[in-house]
Structures are given as structure tokens and as C-alpha cells.
Amino acid sequence: MPQATGIPPKYLDIDLSPYAGHYIALVEGRVLAVGDTAESALARAKVARPQRPATILLIAHDNNTENTH
């Protein structure tokens, strides 16, 4: 189990469903870039905001669909 760092968690109040299946680059809590690979999302973020560190996330597809059998 990871140890607590003392840093409070941050929650995003963003609908990420349009990015399902893609990598996004978050900078200061905002989606700055999107890519098909982590590398492309990071490269686009560095062009847009070269001095800001980006967090790269893969947005999963929503598997909460109803089974209609």
C-alpha cells in the first residue's frame, strides 16, 4: 500500500469521456493536449506550454454499458 505524502489529492471537474481511448496531457488541471500515444500527447503539450510540467493519462473507455440480451 502506498504511503501518504501529506499532499491533499486533487479532483478534476472535467468530463473526460470525449477523450476515451486517447492519451491526454493535463497542465494545471486543464486538458492541454490529446494524442494516440503518450509521447504524442506530451510532445504537443511541450509545444503549447514548454515551461509547464504535464501529467499524461490514458482515458479508459466506459465499460458501464447495459447488456441487452
Rosetta silent file (secondary structure, phi, psi, omega in degrees, C-alpha in Angstrom):
SEQUENCE: MPQATGIPPKYLDIDLSPYAGHYIALVEGRVLAVGDTAESALARAKVARPQRPATILLIAHDNNTENTH
SCORE:     score description
SCORE:     0.000 S_00000001
   1 L     0.000  133.099  179.713    0.000    0.000    0.000 S_00000001
   2 L   -65.584  149.433  178.055    1.411    3.436   -0.913 S_00000001
   3 L   -84.441  147.910  176.630    2.366    5.758    1.883 S_00000001
   4 L   -68.550  140.859 -178.084    0.565    9.043    2.377 S_00000001
   5 L  -100.031  -11.060 -176.228    2.599   12.016    1.213 S_00000001
   6 L    86.935   -4.196  178.327    0.764   14.703    3.128 S_00000001
   7 L   -94.337  124.126 -178.538   -0.281   16.308   -0.156 S_00000001
   8 L   -66.964  144.436  179.264   -4.057   16.521   -0.480 S_00000001
   9 L   -68.191  153.544  176.041   -5.499   14.834   -3.588 S_00000001
  10 L  -110.433  138.943  179.690   -6.768   16.944   -6.449 S_00000001
  11 L  -113.857  138.425  179.158  -10.029   16.141   -8.178 S_00000001
  12 L   -93.432  131.740  175.152  -10.816   17.062  -11.748 S_00000001
  13 L  -105.366   58.850 -175.136  -14.209   18.511  -12.503 S_00000001
  14 L  -131.364  136.557  172.828  -13.870   17.751  -16.205 S_00000001
  15 L   -79.557  109.928 -177.709  -15.872   15.419  -18.447 S_00000001
  16 L   -95.818    2.209 -177.175  -13.145   13.243  -19.924 S_00000001
  17 H   -59.724  -31.852  176.870  -15.473   10.970  -21.913 S_00000001
  18 H   -64.253  -16.940 -177.012  -14.702   12.704  -25.248 S_00000001
  19 H  -100.498    8.693 -177.440  -11.083   11.565  -24.799 S_00000001
  20 L   -54.735  131.414 -179.612  -11.866    7.861  -24.188 S_00000001
  21 L    84.873    2.740 -179.424   -9.206    5.654  -25.736 S_00000001
  22 L  -123.163  163.659  172.982   -6.714    8.509  -26.045 S_00000001
  23 E   -92.566  140.636  175.149   -3.887    9.953  -24.008 S_00000001
  24 E  -122.443  153.563  174.432   -4.321   13.438  -22.588 S_00000001
  25 E  -111.246  118.574  177.288   -1.818   15.905  -21.212 S_00000001
  26 E   -98.903  131.949  174.997   -3.022   17.787  -18.149 S_00000001
  27 E  -132.338  120.935  179.810   -1.383   21.069  -17.231 S_00000001
  28 L    53.091   40.851  175.292   -2.589   22.946  -14.185 S_00000001
  29 L    79.032    9.491 -179.461   -5.785   20.890  -14.084 S_00000001
  30 E  -123.797  145.975  175.588   -6.732   21.512  -17.715 S_00000001
  31 E   -73.856  116.948 -176.848   -6.583   19.261  -20.773 S_00000001
  32 E  -102.523  -32.137 -177.338   -3.861   20.832  -22.871 S_00000001
  33 E  -151.508  156.503  179.072   -3.212   18.161  -25.491 S_00000001
  34 E  -132.711  143.531  177.529   -4.570   14.870  -26.804 S_00000001
  35 E  -154.239  164.921  176.554   -2.760   12.100  -28.641 S_00000001
  36 L   -79.931  -16.574  175.922   -2.949    8.477  -29.717 S_00000001
  37 L  -130.857  160.171  176.999    0.245    7.805  -27.743 S_00000001
  38 H   -62.006  -38.569 -178.497    1.632    9.171  -24.501 S_00000001
  39 H   -64.012  -40.586 -179.147    4.602   10.523  -26.434 S_00000001
  40 H   -70.649  -37.824  177.005    2.450   12.483  -28.882 S_00000001
  41 H   -63.696  -42.647  179.803    0.319   13.998  -26.107 S_00000001
  42 H   -66.319  -42.024  179.959    3.458   15.036  -24.227 S_00000001
  43 H   -62.262  -42.400  179.116    5.098   16.484  -27.350 S_00000001
  44 H   -65.748  -38.351  178.585    2.006   18.574  -28.122 S_00000001
  45 H   -65.574  -39.185 -179.730    1.841   19.799  -24.534 S_00000001
  46 H   -66.634  -31.545  176.717    5.510   20.834  -24.626 S_00000001
  47 H   -69.510  -42.884 -176.949    4.891   22.885  -27.768 S_00000001
  48 H   -72.783  -41.413 -177.802    1.900   24.635  -26.212 S_00000001
  49 L  -140.010   77.558 -173.828    3.396   25.206  -22.751 S_00000001
  50 L   -63.562  -24.929 -176.637    7.123   24.385  -22.772 S_00000001
  51 L   -93.353   -2.500 -176.552    7.779   25.648  -19.255 S_00000001
  52 L  -107.526  131.910  176.540    4.907   23.760  -17.567 S_00000001
  53 L   -71.277  140.605  179.984    5.130   20.104  -16.498 S_00000001
  54 L  -110.905  146.970  171.919    2.395   17.902  -17.942 S_00000001
  55 E  -105.736  126.350 -177.612    0.727   14.848  -16.464 S_00000001
  56 E  -101.741  130.463 -179.900   -0.091   12.215  -19.083 S_00000001
  57 E  -131.258  142.143  170.611   -3.153    9.996  -18.606 S_00000001
  58 E   -94.657  122.802 -179.109   -4.739    7.264  -20.697 S_00000001
  59 L   -91.582  118.838 -177.557   -8.505    7.716  -20.594 S_00000001
  60 L   -75.354  154.968  172.661  -10.241    4.352  -20.490 S_00000001
  61 L   -71.677  147.921  177.754  -13.385    3.508  -22.382 S_00000001
  62 L   -77.145  118.332 -179.968  -16.534    3.413  -20.242 S_00000001
  63 L   -98.545   14.083 -177.663  -17.460   -0.232  -19.696 S_00000001
  64 L   -93.278   45.904  177.463  -20.671    0.589  -17.821 S_00000001
  65 L   -93.831  149.239 -177.754  -22.990   -0.146  -20.721 S_00000001
  66 L   -76.524  142.882  175.302  -26.123   -2.196  -20.180 S_00000001
  67 L   -86.817  122.444 -173.926  -26.282   -5.731  -21.527 S_00000001
  68 L  -105.607   33.037  178.625  -29.401   -6.004  -23.699 S_00000001
  69 L   -73.854    0.000    0.000  -29.639   -9.800  -24.122 S_00000001
